[in-house]
Amino acid sequence: MIKNNELHEINETLKKIENKIEDKSPFSIRKLIDFEKMQEDSRKKREEERNEEILKLQKTQTESIKTQENFNRIVAFTGGIVALTAIYAFIVQSVNLEKYPQTYWIITPIFLLLVIICLGPLIKFIIDFWKKEVFGR
């Protein structure tokens, strides 16, 4: 006669064998659940990678926009300097202010001050550019 303990061992062995057979079955519920979990994990990973790429693109676009705005500002100030110089030359030559020293010495410092004011942002841009590109600050 088989003892109770032996029956218990045989029962446990049969359960282990059933579990192994179930694990190796191609249509196992456990495998389906694992497959769905793997798909979900894979989808989450792809979404995270896409979100990181989108964030990088947005940062790049923001930096590009800022750089373009700075460039536009520099072009505007450079155009201002060229325009002031042309206006000054036009006034001095067309009215012959060199013959009128009093008026000439009033207009010259005004235009010189305006040119210096326009040079300020250009100089700041150049210094900032050198700090960033050359010295890495």
N, CA, C and O atoms as CSV, one atom per row, in Angstrom:
chain,resi,resn,atom,element,x,y,z
A,1,MET,N,N,0.798,-1.171,0.000
A,1,MET,CA,C,0.000,0.000,0.000
A,1,MET,C,C,0.860,1.261,0.000
A,1,MET,O,O,1.922,1.326,0.620
A,2,ILE,N,N,0.364,2.235,-0.707
A,2,ILE,CA,C,1.106,3.487,-0.828
A,2,ILE,C,C,0.748,4.352,0.376
A,2,ILE,O,O,-0.409,4.464,0.781
A,3,LYS,N,N,1.760,4.934,0.906
A,3,LYS,CA,C,1.548,5.783,2.067
A,3,LYS,C,C,1.094,7.168,1.626
A,3,LYS,O,O,1.234,7.556,0.466
A,4,ASN,N,N,0.558,7.881,2.572
A,4,ASN,CA,C,0.043,9.234,2.325
A,4,ASN,C,C,1.152,10.171,1.857
A,4,ASN,O,O,0.929,11.010,0.984
A,5,ASN,N,N,2.299,10.038,2.411
A,5,ASN,CA,C,3.433,10.882,2.062
A,5,ASN,C,C,3.862,10.613,0.623
A,5,ASN,O,O,4.180,11.549,-0.110
A,6,GLU,N,N,3.874,9.382,0.223
A,6,GLU,CA,C,4.251,9.024,-1.138
A,6,GLU,C,C,3.226,9.551,-2.129
A,6,GLU,O,O,3.585,10.003,-3.216
A,7,LEU,N,N,1.953,9.496,-1.759
A,7,LEU,CA,C,0.907,10.056,-2.627
A,7,LEU,C,C,1.097,11.563,-2.814
A,7,LEU,O,O,0.931,12.103,-3.908
A,8,HIS,N,N,1.433,12.187,-1.765
A,8,HIS,CA,C,1.669,13.626,-1.833
A,8,HIS,C,C,2.840,13.935,-2.765
A,8,HIS,O,O,2.751,14.865,-3.567
A,9,GLU,N,N,3.926,13.185,-2.679
A,9,GLU,CA,C,5.095,13.377,-3.543
A,9,GLU,C,C,4.743,13.114,-5.007
A,9,GLU,O,O,5.172,13.844,-5.901
A,10,ILE,N,N,3.956,12.061,-5.237
A,10,ILE,CA,C,3.549,11.743,-6.606
A,10,ILE,C,C,2.669,12.863,-7.162
A,10,ILE,O,O,2.799,13.241,-8.326
A,11,ASN,N,N,1.800,13.375,-6.352
A,11,ASN,CA,C,0.917,14.479,-6.749
A,11,ASN,C,C,1.737,15.719,-7.092
A,11,ASN,O,O,1.459,16.373,-8.097
A,12,GLU,N,N,2.716,16.052,-6.302
A,12,GLU,CA,C,3.587,17.206,-6.564
A,12,GLU,C,C,4.381,17.001,-7.849
A,12,GLU,O,O,4.534,17.938,-8.632
A,13,THR,N,N,4.870,15.836,-8.072
A,13,THR,CA,C,5.626,15.522,-9.280
A,13,THR,C,C,4.742,15.666,-10.515
A,13,THR,O,O,5.167,16.220,-11.530
A,14,LEU,N,N,3.512,15.167,-10.423
A,14,LEU,CA,C,2.576,15.305,-11.543
A,14,LEU,C,C,2.258,16.775,-11.828
A,14,LEU,O,O,2.146,17.176,-12.987
A,15,LYS,N,N,2.115,17.566,-10.781
A,15,LYS,CA,C,1.854,19.008,-10.968
A,15,LYS,C,C,3.031,19.681,-11.671
A,15,LYS,O,O,2.837,20.515,-12.556
A,16,LYS,N,N,4.231,19.322,-11.282
A,16,LYS,CA,C,5.426,19.891,-11.924
A,16,LYS,C,C,5.483,19.507,-13.396
A,16,LYS,O,O,5.811,20.332,-14.249
A,17,ILE,N,N,5.162,18.254,-13.686
A,17,ILE,CA,C,5.163,17.792,-15.071
A,17,ILE,C,C,4.104,18.541,-15.881
A,17,ILE,O,O,4.359,18.940,-17.017
A,18,GLU,N,N,2.920,18.732,-15.301
A,18,GLU,CA,C,1.858,19.491,-15.984
A,18,GLU,C,C,2.298,20.924,-16.250
A,18,GLU,O,O,2.064,21.459,-17.333
A,19,ASN,N,N,2.926,21.532,-15.279
A,19,ASN,CA,C,3.407,22.914,-15.452
A,19,ASN,C,C,4.440,23.002,-16.566
A,19,ASN,O,O,4.413,23.937,-17.366
A,20,LYS,N,N,5.346,22.039,-16.621
A,20,LYS,CA,C,6.361,22.046,-17.672
A,20,LYS,C,C,5.720,21.851,-19.040
A,20,LYS,O,O,6.095,22.511,-20.009
A,21,ILE,N,N,4.751,20.940,-19.113
A,21,ILE,CA,C,4.055,20.714,-20.380
A,21,ILE,C,C,3.303,21.973,-20.781
A,21,ILE,O,O,3.306,22.351,-21.952
A,22,GLU,N,N,2.668,22.617,-19.834
A,22,GLU,CA,C,1.901,23.830,-20.114
A,22,GLU,C,C,2.827,24.951,-20.566
A,22,GLU,O,O,2.477,25.712,-21.467
A,23,ASP,N,N,4.016,25.065,-19.948
A,23,ASP,CA,C,4.977,26.097,-20.327
A,23,ASP,C,C,5.504,25.887,-21.736
A,23,ASP,O,O,5.796,26.857,-22.436
A,24,LYS,N,N,5.632,24.634,-22.166
A,24,LYS,CA,C,6.178,24.368,-23.497
A,24,LYS,C,C,5.125,24.406,-24.581
A,24,LYS,O,O,5.454,24.394,-25.767
A,25,SER,N,N,3.897,24.450,-24.202
A,25,SER,CA,C,2.814,24.484,-25.178
A,25,SER,C,C,2.839,25.823,-25.920
A,25,SER,O,O,3.007,26.865,-25.287
A,26,PRO,N,N,2.673,25.817,-27.268
A,26,PRO,CA,C,2.720,27.069,-28.028
A,26,PRO,C,C,1.526,27.972,-27.745
A,26,PRO,O,O,1.594,29.169,-28.022
A,27,PHE,N,N,0.452,27.446,-27.210
A,27,PHE,CA,C,-0.740,28.244,-26.957
A,27,PHE,C,C,-0.978,28.440,-25.461
A,27,PHE,O,O,-2.118,28.562,-25.013
A,28,SER,N,N,0.068,28.466,-24.730
A,28,SER,CA,C,-0.038,28.615,-23.284
A,28,SER,C,C,-0.552,30.008,-22.940
A,28,SER,O,O,-0.152,30.996,-23.554
A,29,ILE,N,N,-1.425,30.076,-21.972
A,29,ILE,CA,C,-1.972,31.370,-21.526
A,29,ILE,C,C,-0.857,32.228,-20.952
A,29,ILE,O,O,-0.826,33.441,-21.155
A,30,ARG,N,N,0.040,31.599,-20.248
A,30,ARG,CA,C,1.155,32.335,-19.654
A,30,ARG,C,C,2.003,32.991,-20.742
A,30,ARG,O,O,2.433,34.135,-20.595
A,31,LYS,N,N,2.242,32.259,-21.838
A,31,LYS,CA,C,3.026,32.830,-22.940
A,31,LYS,C,C,2.278,33.980,-23.600
A,31,LYS,O,O,2.888,34.982,-23.972
A,32,LEU,N,N,0.960,33.846,-23.750
A,32,LEU,CA,C,0.178,34.936,-24.336
A,32,LEU,C,C,0.256,36.182,-23.465
A,32,LEU,O,O,0.405,37.293,-23.973
A,33,ILE,N,N,0.157,35.997,-22.172
A,33,ILE,CA,C,0.242,37.130,-21.262
A,33,ILE,C,C,1.627,37.765,-21.350
A,33,ILE,O,O,1.755,38.989,-21.391
A,34,ASP,N,N,2.669,36.920,-21.379
A,34,ASP,CA,C,4.029,37.434,-21.513
A,34,ASP,C,C,4.206,38.154,-22.842
A,34,ASP,O,O,4.856,39.198,-22.892
A,35,PHE,N,N,3.640,37.618,-23.920
A,35,PHE,CA,C,3.752,38.254,-25.232
A,35,PHE,C,C,3.081,39.617,-25.230
A,35,PHE,O,O,3.631,40.579,-25.766
A,36,GLU,N,N,1.903,39.713,-24.637
A,36,GLU,CA,C,1.205,41.000,-24.556
A,36,GLU,C,C,2.007,41.991,-23.727
A,36,GLU,O,O,2.089,43.171,-24.067
A,37,LYS,N,N,2.593,41.512,-22.646
A,37,LYS,CA,C,3.417,42.389,-21.807
A,37,LYS,C,C,4.643,42.863,-22.578
A,37,LYS,O,O,5.019,44.032,-22.496
A,38,MET,N,N,5.268,41.949,-23.330
A,38,MET,CA,C,6.427,42.332,-24.134
A,38,MET,C,C,6.036,43.370,-25.181
A,38,MET,O,O,6.776,44.326,-25.408
A,39,GLN,N,N,4.882,43.193,-25.820
A,39,GLN,CA,C,4.422,44.168,-26.806
A,39,GLN,C,C,4.182,45.520,-26.148
A,39,GLN,O,O,4.559,46.554,-26.699
A,40,GLU,N,N,3.564,45.519,-24.985
A,40,GLU,CA,C,3.290,46.765,-24.265
A,40,GLU,C,C,4.597,47.450,-23.867
A,40,GLU,O,O,4.732,48.665,-24.012
A,41,ASP,N,N,5.553,46.676,-23.369
A,41,ASP,CA,C,6.857,47.239,-23.001
A,41,ASP,C,C,7.565,47.812,-24.224
A,41,ASP,O,O,8.174,48.880,-24.159
A,42,SER,N,N,7.480,47.092,-25.335
A,42,SER,CA,C,8.109,47.552,-26.568
A,42,SER,C,C,7.460,48.849,-27.053
A,42,SER,O,O,8.150,49.771,-27.488
A,43,ARG,N,N,6.137,48.912,-26.974
A,43,ARG,CA,C,5.425,50.120,-27.393
A,43,ARG,C,C,5.813,51.303,-26.500
A,43,ARG,O,O,6.048,52.406,-26.992
A,44,LYS,N,N,5.877,51.070,-25.196
A,44,LYS,CA,C,6.262,52.140,-24.268
A,44,LYS,C,C,7.672,52.629,-24.565
A,44,LYS,O,O,7.935,53.832,-24.544
A,45,LYS,N,N,8.575,51.697,-24.841
A,45,LYS,CA,C,9.955,52.064,-25.154
A,45,LYS,C,C,10.023,52.909,-26.424
A,45,LYS,O,O,10.738,53.910,-26.466
A,46,ARG,N,N,9.283,52.509,-27.458
A,46,ARG,CA,C,9.263,53.284,-28.709
A,46,ARG,C,C,8.695,54.681,-28.474
A,46,ARG,O,O,9.206,55.662,-29.014
A,47,GLU,N,N,7.633,54.768,-27.664
A,47,GLU,CA,C,7.040,56.076,-27.364
A,47,GLU,C,C,8.028,56.960,-26.615
A,47,GLU,O,O,8.141,58.150,-26.912
A,48,GLU,N,N,8.738,56.399,-25.657
A,48,GLU,CA,C,9.734,57.167,-24.918
A,48,GLU,C,C,10.840,57.658,-25.840
A,48,GLU,O,O,11.273,58.805,-25.732
A,49,GLU,N,N,11.299,56.801,-26.743
A,49,GLU,CA,C,12.342,57.206,-27.694
A,49,GLU,C,C,11.836,58.312,-28.610
A,49,GLU,O,O,12.555,59.269,-28.896
A,50,ARG,N,N,10.580,58.175,-29.076
A,50,ARG,CA,C,9.994,59.221,-29.927
A,50,ARG,C,C,9.868,60.535,-29.164
A,50,ARG,O,O,10.169,61.603,-29.697
A,51,ASN,N,N,9.420,60.447,-27.911
A,51,ASN,CA,C,9.286,61.667,-27.104
A,51,ASN,C,C,10.634,62.340,-26.889
A,51,ASN,O,O,10.730,63.567,-26.915
A,52,GLU,N,N,11.683,61.536,-26.674
A,52,GLU,CA,C,13.017,62.104,-26.525
A,52,GLU,C,C,13.468,62.777,-27.816
A,52,GLU,O,O,14.049,63.862,-27.779
A,53,GLU,N,N,13.207,62.142,-28.955
A,53,GLU,CA,C,13.571,62.739,-30.243
A,53,GLU,C,C,12.812,64.042,-30.472
A,53,GLU,O,O,13.388,65.024,-30.940
A,54,ILE,N,N,11.524,64.050,-30.144
A,54,ILE,CA,C,10.717,65.258,-30.314
A,54,ILE,C,C,11.251,66.364,-29.424
A,54,ILE,O,O,11.328,67.515,-29.852
A,55,LEU,N,N,11.622,66.037,-28.192
A,55,LEU,CA,C,12.168,67.033,-27.277
A,55,LEU,C,C,13.478,67.604,-27.811
A,55,LEU,O,O,13.709,68.811,-27.739
A,56,LYS,N,N,14.338,66.732,-28.348
A,56,LYS,CA,C,15.595,67.202,-28.935
A,56,LYS,C,C,15.325,68.123,-30.127
A,56,LYS,O,O,15.971,69.160,-30.277
A,57,LEU,N,N,14.362,67.735,-30.974
A,57,LEU,CA,C,14.023,68.573,-32.131
A,57,LEU,C,C,13.487,69.930,-31.690
A,57,LEU,O,O,13.829,70.955,-32.280
A,58,GLN,N,N,12.655,69.942,-30.665
A,58,GLN,CA,C,12.101,71.197,-30.175
A,58,GLN,C,C,13.205,72.087,-29.614
A,58,GLN,O,O,13.203,73.297,-29.838
A,59,LYS,N,N,14.151,71.487,-28.883
A,59,LYS,CA,C,15.273,72.278,-28.358
A,59,LYS,C,C,16.099,72.854,-29.498
A,59,LYS,O,O,16.497,74.018,-29.464
A,60,THR,N,N,16.352,72.027,-30.510
A,60,THR,CA,C,17.126,72.487,-31.665
A,60,THR,C,C,16.398,73.614,-32.388
A,60,THR,O,O,17.015,74.603,-32.785
A,61,GLN,N,N,15.079,73.464,-32.561
A,61,GLN,CA,C,14.303,74.508,-33.228
A,61,GLN,C,C,14.309,75.798,-32.409
A,61,GLN,O,O,14.428,76.887,-32.969
A,62,THR,N,N,14.184,75.680,-31.097
A,62,THR,CA,C,14.194,76.863,-30.240
A,62,THR,C,C,15.536,77.578,-30.342
A,62,THR,O,O,15.586,78.802,-30.469
A,63,GLU,N,N,16.630,76.806,-30.285
A,63,GLU,CA,C,17.954,77.415,-30.421
A,63,GLU,C,C,18.123,78.051,-31.797
A,63,GLU,O,O,18.715,79.123,-31.917
A,64,SER,N,N,17.614,77.405,-32.819
A,64,SER,CA,C,17.709,77.937,-34.177
A,64,SER,C,C,16.936,79.243,-34.307
A,64,SER,O,O,17.400,80.188,-34.945
A,65,ILE,N,N,15.755,79.291,-33.701
A,65,ILE,CA,C,14.948,80.513,-33.746
A,65,ILE,C,C,15.667,81.645,-33.026
A,65,ILE,O,O,15.701,82.772,-33.518
A,66,LYS,N,N,16.245,81.350,-31.855
A,66,LYS,CA,C,16.978,82.382,-31.104
A,66,LYS,C,C,18.176,82.880,-31.906
A,66,LYS,O,O,18.449,84.079,-31.950
A,67,THR,N,N,18.888,81.947,-32.539
A,67,THR,CA,C,20.039,82.329,-33.352
A,67,THR,C,C,19.599,83.195,-34.524
A,67,THR,O,O,20.257,84.183,-34.849
A,68,GLN,N,N,18.490,82.828,-35.159
A,68,GLN,CA,C,17.975,83.606,-36.281
A,68,GLN,C,C,17.556,85.001,-35.828
A,68,GLN,O,O,17.797,85.981,-36.533
A,69,GLU,N,N,16.925,85.095,-34.642
A,69,GLU,CA,C,16.527,86.409,-34.129
A,69,GLU,C,C,17.756,87.275,-33.864
A,69,GLU,O,O,17.761,88.464,-34.183
A,70,ASN,N,N,18.798,86.679,-33.280
A,70,ASN,CA,C,20.031,87.440,-33.040
A,70,ASN,C,C,20.649,87.901,-34.353
A,70,ASN,O,O,21.107,89.038,-34.471
A,71,PHE,N,N,20.658,87.015,-35.331
A,71,PHE,CA,C,21.208,87.371,-36.633
A,71,PHE,C,C,20.414,88.515,-37.261
A,71,PHE,O,O,20.994,89.455,-37.805
A,72,ASN,N,N,19.078,88.430,-37.183
A,72,ASN,CA,C,18.234,89.499,-37.732
A,72,ASN,C,C,18.505,90.828,-37.043
A,72,ASN,O,O,18.539,91.878,-37.685
A,73,ARG,N,N,18.700,90.773,-35.720
A,73,ARG,CA,C,19.008,91.995,-34.976
A,73,ARG,C,C,20.339,92.588,-35.436
A,73,ARG,O,O,20.460,93.801,-35.610
A,74,ILE,N,N,21.334,91.726,-35.630
A,74,ILE,CA,C,22.651,92.196,-36.070
A,74,ILE,C,C,22.563,92.811,-37.461
A,74,ILE,O,O,23.174,93.846,-37.728
A,75,VAL,N,N,21.805,92.174,-38.341
A,75,VAL,CA,C,21.625,92.723,-39.689
A,75,VAL,C,C,20.939,94.089,-39.612
A,75,VAL,O,O,21.297,95.006,-40.351
A,76,ALA,N,N,19.955,94.224,-38.721
A,76,ALA,CA,C,19.247,95.493,-38.573
A,76,ALA,C,C,20.187,96.591,-38.073
A,76,ALA,O,O,20.179,97.705,-38.597
A,77,PHE,N,N,20.995,96.274,-37.061
A,77,PHE,CA,C,21.926,97.285,-36.552
A,77,PHE,C,C,22.996,97.629,-37.579
A,77,PHE,O,O,23.394,98.788,-37.694
A,78,THR,N,N,23.465,96.636,-38.323
A,78,THR,CA,C,24.445,96.907,-39.372
A,78,THR,C,C,23.818,97.793,-40.455
A,78,THR,O,O,24.449,98.732,-40.940
A,79,GLY,N,N,22.578,97.484,-40.825
A,79,GLY,CA,C,21.867,98.340,-41.792
A,79,GLY,C,C,21.682,99.748,-41.252
A,79,GLY,O,O,21.761,100.722,-42.001
A,80,GLY,N,N,21.434,99.856,-39.948
A,80,GLY,CA,C,21.309,101.177,-39.326
A,80,GLY,C,C,22.603,101.973,-39.423
A,80,GLY,O,O,22.580,103.174,-39.693
A,81,ILE,N,N,23.720,101.311,-39.203
A,81,ILE,CA,C,25.017,101.995,-39.291
A,81,ILE,C,C,25.284,102.451,-40.724
A,81,ILE,O,O,25.730,103.575,-40.956
A,82,VAL,N,N,25.009,101.580,-41.664
A,82,VAL,CA,C,25.213,101.932,-43.078
A,82,VAL,C,C,24.300,103.097,-43.458
A,82,VAL,O,O,24.728,104.025,-44.144
A,83,ALA,N,N,23.038,103.049,-43.010
A,83,ALA,CA,C,22.090,104.127,-43.327
A,83,ALA,C,C,22.533,105.444,-42.692
A,83,ALA,O,O,22.496,106.487,-43.345
A,84,LEU,N,N,22.950,105.407,-41.424
A,84,LEU,CA,C,23.418,106.632,-40.766
A,84,LEU,C,C,24.636,107.212,-41.474
A,84,LEU,O,O,24.742,108.426,-41.649
A,85,THR,N,N,25.536,106.354,-41.873
A,85,THR,CA,C,26.727,106.822,-42.588
A,85,THR,C,C,26.340,107.446,-43.931
A,85,THR,O,O,26.875,108.488,-44.311
A,86,ALA,N,N,25.422,106.815,-44.639
A,86,ALA,CA,C,24.980,107.353,-45.932
A,86,ALA,C,C,24.247,108.675,-45.745
A,86,ALA,O,O,24.453,109.612,-46.517
A,87,ILE,N,N,23.394,108.759,-44.726
A,87,ILE,CA,C,22.662,110.019,-44.467
A,87,ILE,C,C,23.643,111.127,-44.112
A,87,ILE,O,O,23.524,112.250,-44.602
A,88,TYR,N,N,24.613,110.809,-43.260
A,88,TYR,CA,C,25.612,111.805,-42.867
A,88,TYR,C,C,26.403,112.288,-44.082
A,88,TYR,O,O,26.594,113.489,-44.269
A,89,ALA,N,N,26.859,111.350,-44.903
A,89,ALA,CA,C,27.627,111.734,-46.097
A,89,ALA,C,C,26.767,112.565,-47.040
A,89,ALA,O,O,27.250,113.531,-47.630
A,90,PHE,N,N,25.493,112.197,-47.187
A,90,PHE,CA,C,24.597,112.945,-48.061
A,90,PHE,C,C,24.411,114.385,-47.555
A,90,PHE,O,O,24.486,115.341,-48.326
A,91,ILE,N,N,24.170,114.514,-46.256
A,91,ILE,CA,C,23.942,115.861,-45.694
A,91,ILE,C,C,25.202,116.701,-45.821
A,91,ILE,O,O,25.126,117.859,-46.233
A,92,VAL,N,N,26.347,116.154,-45.481
A,92,VAL,CA,C,27.599,116.924,-45.519
A,92,VAL,C,C,27.932,117.331,-46.952
A,92,VAL,O,O,28.351,118.464,-47.190
A,93,GLN,N,N,27.751,116.422,-47.902
A,93,GLN,CA,C,28.137,116.732,-49.274
A,93,GLN,C,C,27.095,117.579,-49.994
A,93,GLN,O,O,27.455,118.467,-50.766
A,94,SER,N,N,25.821,117.326,-49.758
A,94,SER,CA,C,24.806,118.067,-50.512
A,94,SER,C,C,24.654,119.500,-50.017
A,94,SER,O,O,24.389,120.400,-50.814
A,95,VAL,N,N,24.811,119.720,-48.753
A,95,VAL,CA,C,24.640,121.072,-48.209
A,95,VAL,C,C,25.983,121.779,-48.101
A,95,VAL,O,O,26.033,122.972,-47.801
A,96,ASN,N,N,27.054,121.068,-48.339
A,96,ASN,CA,C,28.405,121.617,-48.198
A,96,ASN,C,C,28.630,122.149,-46.787
A,96,ASN,O,O,29.022,123.301,-46.600
A,97,LEU,N,N,28.380,121.305,-45.811
A,97,LEU,CA,C,28.539,121.718,-44.415
A,97,LEU,C,C,29.986,121.993,-44.051
A,97,LEU,O,O,30.255,122.647,-43.043
A,98,GLU,N,N,30.902,121.514,-44.838
A,98,GLU,CA,C,32.304,121.764,-44.539
A,98,GLU,C,C,32.613,123.258,-44.634
A,98,GLU,O,O,33.578,123.736,-44.037
A,99,LYS,N,N,31.803,123.979,-45.373
A,99,LYS,CA,C,31.973,125.434,-45.478
A,99,LYS,C,C,31.369,126.146,-44.274
A,99,LYS,O,O,31.671,127.310,-44.011
A,100,TYR,N,N,30.507,125.430,-43.543
A,100,TYR,CA,C,29.870,126.003,-42.353
A,100,TYR,C,C,30.310,125.199,-41.138
A,100,TYR,O,O,29.601,124.283,-40.721
A,101,PRO,N,N,31.454,125.517,-40.567
A,101,PRO,CA,C,32.039,124.695,-39.508
A,101,PRO,C,C,31.150,124.571,-38.264
A,101,PRO,O,O,31.160,123.531,-37.606
A,102,GLN,N,N,30.391,125.605,-37.938
A,102,GLN,CA,C,29.565,125.542,-36.738
A,102,GLN,C,C,28.483,124.452,-36.879
A,102,GLN,O,O,28.297,123.645,-35.968
A,103,THR,N,N,27.795,124.431,-37.986
A,103,THR,CA,C,26.759,123.422,-38.226
A,103,THR,C,C,27.395,122.042,-38.407
A,103,THR,O,O,26.856,121.032,-37.957
A,104,TYR,N,N,28.544,122.021,-39.070
A,104,TYR,CA,C,29.244,120.751,-39.303
A,104,TYR,C,C,29.600,120.087,-37.977
A,104,TYR,O,O,29.447,118.875,-37.825
A,105,TRP,N,N,30.073,120.877,-37.023
A,105,TRP,CA,C,30.490,120.314,-35.727
A,105,TRP,C,C,29.307,120.006,-34.807
A,105,TRP,O,O,29.484,119.369,-33.768
A,106,ILE,N,N,28.131,120.442,-35.169
A,106,ILE,CA,C,26.937,120.063,-34.402
A,106,ILE,C,C,26.395,118.725,-34.925
A,106,ILE,O,O,26.027,117.848,-34.143
A,107,ILE,N,N,26.352,118.584,-36.244
A,107,ILE,CA,C,25.786,117.370,-36.849
A,107,ILE,C,C,26.734,116.177,-36.697
A,107,ILE,O,O,26.276,115.056,-36.477
A,108,THR,N,N,28.024,116.397,-36.807
A,108,THR,CA,C,28.993,115.295,-36.746
A,108,THR,C,C,28.910,114.521,-35.427
A,108,THR,O,O,28.823,113.294,-35.471
A,109,PRO,N,N,28.931,115.167,-34.261
A,109,PRO,CA,C,28.835,114.380,-33.011
A,109,PRO,C,C,27.495,113.641,-32.861
A,109,PRO,O,O,27.442,112.551,-32.290
A,110,ILE,N,N,26.417,114.244,-33.379
A,110,ILE,CA,C,25.107,113.574,-33.293
A,110,ILE,C,C,25.140,112.259,-34.068
A,110,ILE,O,O,24.732,111.218,-33.553
A,111,PHE,N,N,25.623,112.312,-35.301
A,111,PHE,CA,C,25.707,111.090,-36.101
A,111,PHE,C,C,26.722,110.095,-35.525
A,111,PHE,O,O,26.505,108.884,-35.568
A,112,LEU,N,N,27.816,110.609,-34.996
A,112,LEU,CA,C,28.816,109.743,-34.378
A,112,LEU,C,C,28.224,109.022,-33.161
A,112,LEU,O,O,28.480,107.835,-32.959
A,113,LEU,N,N,27.436,109.737,-32.354
A,113,LEU,CA,C,26.776,109.131,-31.198
A,113,LEU,C,C,25.781,108.042,-31.643
A,113,LEU,O,O,25.719,106.966,-31.047
A,114,LEU,N,N,25.021,108.333,-32.679
A,114,LEU,CA,C,24.073,107.337,-33.192
A,114,LEU,C,C,24.788,106.088,-33.713
A,114,LEU,O,O,24.316,104.971,-33.501
A,115,VAL,N,N,25.916,106.271,-34.389
A,115,VAL,CA,C,26.686,105.129,-34.885
A,115,VAL,C,C,27.236,104.317,-33.711
A,115,VAL,O,O,27.215,103.087,-33.750
A,116,ILE,N,N,27.722,104.985,-32.679
A,116,ILE,CA,C,28.242,104.272,-31.504
A,116,ILE,C,C,27.123,103.492,-30.810
A,116,ILE,O,O,27.339,102.368,-30.356
A,117,ILE,N,N,25.927,104.086,-30.729
A,117,ILE,CA,C,24.787,103.385,-30.136
A,117,ILE,C,C,24.458,102.125,-30.942
A,117,ILE,O,O,24.133,101.088,-30.364
A,118,CYS,N,N,24.540,102.209,-32.253
A,118,CYS,CA,C,24.280,101.030,-33.089
A,118,CYS,C,C,25.410,100.004,-33.003
A,118,CYS,O,O,25.170,98.810,-33.186
A,119,LEU,N,N,26.621,100.444,-32.731
A,119,LEU,CA,C,27.743,99.512,-32.624
A,119,LEU,C,C,27.698,98.707,-31.328
A,119,LEU,O,O,28.227,97.597,-31.267
A,120,GLY,N,N,27.069,99.259,-30.294
A,120,GLY,CA,C,27.003,98.569,-28.997
A,120,GLY,C,C,26.463,97.145,-29.098
A,120,GLY,O,O,27.141,96.212,-28.666
A,121,PRO,N,N,25.265,96.943,-29.654
A,121,PRO,CA,C,24.749,95.568,-29.777
A,121,PRO,C,C,25.610,94.670,-30.676
A,121,PRO,O,O,25.705,93.465,-30.441
A,122,LEU,N,N,26.239,95.260,-31.708
A,122,LEU,CA,C,27.117,94.457,-32.562
A,122,LEU,C,C,28.328,93.959,-31.776
A,122,LEU,O,O,28.720,92.797,-31.886
A,123,ILE,N,N,28.900,94.836,-30.998
A,123,ILE,CA,C,30.071,94.456,-30.195
A,123,ILE,C,C,29.674,93.397,-29.160
A,123,ILE,O,O,30.406,92.430,-28.948
A,124,LYS,N,N,28.511,93.582,-28.518
A,124,LYS,CA,C,28.025,92.606,-27.534
A,124,LYS,C,C,27.818,91.251,-28.202
A,124,LYS,O,O,28.194,90.223,-27.639
A,125,PHE,N,N,27.230,91.239,-29.385
A,125,PHE,CA,C,27.008,89.979,-30.112
A,125,PHE,C,C,28.334,89.290,-30.415
A,125,PHE,O,O,28.458,88.078,-30.243
A,126,ILE,N,N,29.310,90.046,-30.858
A,126,ILE,CA,C,30.620,89.472,-31.195
A,126,ILE,C,C,31.286,88.897,-29.949
A,126,ILE,O,O,31.846,87.802,-29.992
A,127,ILE,N,N,31.227,89.636,-28.835
A,127,ILE,CA,C,31.835,89.142,-27.588
A,127,ILE,C,C,31.131,87.877,-27.114
A,127,ILE,O,O,31.788,86.907,-26.739
A,128,ASP,N,N,29.788,87.880,-27.129
A,128,ASP,CA,C,29.038,86.688,-26.722
A,128,ASP,C,C,29.347,85.497,-27.629
A,128,ASP,O,O,29.483,84.369,-27.155
A,129,PHE,N,N,29.456,85.749,-28.921
A,129,PHE,CA,C,29.773,84.679,-29.865
A,129,PHE,C,C,31.141,84.084,-29.550
A,129,PHE,O,O,31.301,82.863,-29.535
A,130,TRP,N,N,32.118,84.935,-29.302
A,130,TRP,CA,C,33.465,84.451,-29.003
A,130,TRP,C,C,33.493,83.694,-27.685
A,130,TRP,O,O,34.175,82.677,-27.564
A,131,LYS,N,N,32.758,84.184,-26.703
A,131,LYS,CA,C,32.710,83.472,-25.426
A,131,LYS,C,C,32.131,82.078,-25.603
A,131,LYS,O,O,32.649,81.107,-25.052
A,132,LYS,N,N,31.059,81.985,-26.371
A,132,LYS,CA,C,30.360,80.702,-26.553
A,132,LYS,C,C,31.156,79.763,-27.455
A,132,LYS,O,O,31.371,78.608,-27.090
A,133,GLU,N,N,31.594,80.224,-28.614
A,133,GLU,CA,C,32.206,79.356,-29.609
A,133,GLU,C,C,33.690,79.081,-29.338
A,133,GLU,O,O,34.163,77.963,-29.541
A,134,VAL,N,N,34.411,80.092,-28.885
A,134,VAL,CA,C,35.856,79.920,-28.732
A,134,VAL,C,C,36.214,79.430,-27.330
A,134,VAL,O,O,37.012,78.506,-27.172
A,135,PHE,N,N,35.614,80.060,-26.311
A,135,PHE,CA,C,35.965,79.720,-24.938
A,135,PHE,C,C,35.013,78.702,-24.311
A,135,PHE,O,O,35.287,78.195,-23.223
A,136,GLY,N,N,33.912,78.400,-24.974
A,136,GLY,CA,C,32.990,77.378,-24.523
A,136,GLY,C,C,32.230,77.725,-23.266
A,136,GLY,O,O,31.898,76.828,-22.491
A,137,ARG,N,N,31.948,78.965,-23.039
A,137,ARG,CA,C,31.198,79.369,-21.837
A,137,ARG,C,C,29.754,79.515,-22.112
A,137,ARG,O,O,28.984,79.848,-21.211
